Amino acid sequence: MKKRSEGGLVFSTEQGRMCPDCRNPVAACTCSKESRPAGDGVVRVSRETKGRKGKGVTLITGIPLSDKDLKAYAKVLKAKCGTGGTVKDGVVEIQGDQRDLLVPLLEQKGWTVKRSGG
């Protein structure tokens, strides 16, 4: 059942502007707020090769930043390593085995960092 097929209310005289997806006032919209579950406060650095045809990547999970700040910080980390990478679902992926270089960089920010995996 799609809510848009029901009319897609966008304004109400009582509430003001309405979100057409969740049909709540824009100030109380629940559909556009993406939030990650709070972690345990530990940033984990691991290496993985699954699904990448044997190519290894370094995964960094648990960084306590918003999506926008995480993407900007990932850009800084990629520049320090001199490699490429991406951010997917709050996990920073850096190409290659960069754990030895990344752990001190993350500790400089004041986070508790652990090497996980092999």
VMD Tcl script that draws the C-alpha trace (Angstrom):
set ca {
  {0.00 0.00 0.00}
  {1.67 3.22 -1.15}
  {0.86 6.38 0.71}
  {1.32 8.51 -2.40}
  {-1.60 6.73 -4.05}
  {-3.74 7.97 -1.17}
  {-3.20 11.60 -2.16}
  {0.18 12.63 -0.73}
  {-0.84 15.38 1.72}
  {1.73 18.21 1.59}
  {0.06 20.97 3.62}
  {-2.37 21.08 6.50}
  {-3.96 24.20 7.94}
  {-3.46 22.83 11.47}
  {0.08 21.45 11.16}
  {1.63 23.44 8.27}
  {3.95 21.67 5.81}
  {3.61 17.89 5.80}
  {6.00 15.18 4.63}
  {4.36 13.35 1.72}
  {6.04 10.05 2.60}
  {5.35 9.57 6.31}
  {2.43 12.08 6.46}
  {3.80 13.73 9.60}
  {4.59 17.45 10.04}
  {8.00 18.30 8.55}
  {9.37 19.12 12.02}
  {8.44 15.61 13.22}
  {9.29 13.74 10.00}
  {10.53 10.23 10.70}
  {11.30 8.98 7.20}
  {14.22 11.27 6.25}
  {16.26 10.93 9.43}
  {18.90 8.28 8.92}
  {20.60 7.29 12.11}
  {23.10 4.57 12.87}
  {22.79 2.62 16.08}
  {25.12 3.83 18.79}
  {28.19 1.64 19.06}
  {30.27 0.69 22.06}
  {32.65 3.63 21.62}
  {35.47 1.59 20.07}
  {36.71 2.23 16.54}
  {37.66 -1.09 14.93}
  {40.14 -1.44 12.08}
  {40.09 -4.73 10.18}
  {41.11 -6.21 6.84}
  {38.74 -8.09 4.55}
  {38.88 -9.74 1.12}
  {35.37 -11.22 0.84}
  {33.56 -10.47 -2.40}
  {36.46 -8.50 -3.83}
  {38.17 -11.17 -5.97}
  {41.04 -11.53 -3.50}
  {41.75 -7.80 -3.26}
  {42.13 -6.69 0.34}
  {40.53 -3.61 1.84}
  {40.83 -2.06 5.28}
  {37.48 -1.56 7.05}
  {37.02 1.07 9.74}
  {33.84 0.74 11.81}
  {32.48 2.60 14.82}
  {33.64 6.13 13.98}
  {31.31 8.42 15.99}
  {30.61 11.01 13.27}
  {27.56 12.00 11.26}
  {27.32 10.79 7.65}
  {28.51 14.09 6.21}
  {31.45 14.38 8.61}
  {32.33 10.71 8.11}
  {32.56 11.18 4.36}
  {34.85 14.22 4.80}
  {37.05 12.37 7.31}
  {37.26 9.36 4.98}
  {38.59 11.70 2.30}
  {41.35 12.82 4.68}
  {42.23 9.20 5.53}
  {42.36 8.23 1.85}
  {44.70 11.14 1.15}
  {47.02 10.14 4.04}
  {47.15 6.56 2.72}
  {47.50 7.60 -0.90}
  {44.79 5.18 -2.00}
  {41.12 5.13 -2.91}
  {38.17 4.07 -0.86}
  {34.52 4.66 -0.06}
  {31.97 5.00 2.74}
  {29.17 2.43 2.82}
  {26.57 2.27 5.63}
  {28.82 4.04 8.13}
  {31.83 1.82 7.34}
  {34.91 3.39 5.77}
  {36.63 1.15 3.22}
  {40.23 1.98 2.28}
  {41.91 0.02 -0.51}
  {44.81 -2.20 0.50}
  {46.15 -3.23 3.90}
  {46.54 0.18 5.59}
  {45.98 -0.86 9.23}
  {49.48 0.09 10.44}
  {49.07 3.60 9.03}
  {45.44 4.17 10.08}
  {45.54 3.11 13.74}
  {47.81 6.02 14.86}
  {45.80 8.50 12.77}
  {42.57 7.42 14.45}
  {44.16 7.48 17.92}
  {45.24 11.09 17.36}
  {41.55 12.03 17.24}
  {41.16 10.70 20.80}
  {39.18 7.56 19.95}
  {39.78 4.12 21.41}
  {41.06 2.06 18.47}
  {41.35 -1.72 18.22}
  {42.72 -3.90 15.46}
  {40.16 -6.63 14.82}
  {40.55 -9.75 12.73}
  {43.86 -11.29 11.61}
}
mol new
graphics top color blue
foreach p $ca { graphics top sphere $p radius 0.5 }
foreach p [lrange $ca 0 end-1] q [lrange $ca 1 end] { graphics top cylinder $p $q radius 0.2 }
display resetview
